[in-house]
Amino acid sequence: MSTSGHTSSNLDNVRKRLNVVTQETRFSLIQDILGHPSQLPTLKELDYVNPSKSQTTIRQHLQQLVDVGVVEEVFLPDEQRQNDLPYKFYGVSDEGRAFLGEHGLLRAEETLQTVYARVEKSDAIERYQTAPRPER
């Protein structure tokens, strides 16, 4: 029996997504994405701000967030790519933003951006952070 217009299948999907996004590492990655100045960090930038996690672990958790539609991979168009600069980025999808907002998981967005801005970054990370990003 459904309540409030939600079917059992919809509730299962919501439960699955909540389980994925509230896992500690994945929730931290979402916060890192939201805190990034363009909200489109690279894997290298996410690796930098999560030193206790391997890049492989970060990639696996990002993939789980992509699989449930909360995060999306965004690519710089071929004609805008430059040597030695990133072209693949991770951002919260429109669907993911709506889901996170519906469940009160976007409330700290401004604070996350302030905290991210205060992180001391290496020259390489500064270069990545200021690299061209795709339009969204």
Salt bridges, closest charged atoms under 4 A:
ASP12 OD1 - ARG15 NH1 2.85
GLU45 OE2 - HIS36 NE2 2.80
GLU45 OE1 - ARG133 NH2 2.84
GLU72 OE2 - ARG136 NH2 3.17
GLU73 OE2 - LYS88 NZ 3.22
ASP78 OD1 - ARG81 NH1 3.24
GLU95 OE2 - ARG17 NH2 2.08
GLU102 OE2 - HIS103 NE2 3.89
GLU109 OE2 - ARG97 NH2 3.08
